[in-house]
Amino acid sequence: MSVGFRPTEEDLRVIEANRRKDEKTSDVIRRALRLLDREAWEERARADMHRLRTEDLSAEAAAWEYDADGNIRITGTDTTVPARSQDHA
């Protein structure tokens, strides 16, 4: 797929101002698209936080717990995730 883009002078100024060393124009635009995607994700997350602001999870049972060795045990199952060596530091 190919996308046509005719940048304005302002677009070119922004691209040049944000170009990293050895970066092509398409790389700058790709970074901008990733930032736009991140911005949209953050907007959705904020909307979810607002929607769930009165949710009280303190009354719910814990979904996991640590055992005596520092492993993570999934509550109500026989599933245990072994602790990593860096978790013991």
Number of C-alpha atoms within 10 A of each C-alpha: 2 4 4 5 6 7 10 9 9 9 11 13 12 12 19 13 9 15 16 12 6 7 10 13 15 10 14 17 14 12 14 14 12 12 12 12 12 12 12 12 12 12 12 12 12 12 12 11 12 10 10 10 9 8 8 8 8 7 6 7 8 11 10 14 13 15 12 7 9 14 15 16 17 15 14 9 9 7 11 15 11 13 14 10 7 6 8 8 5
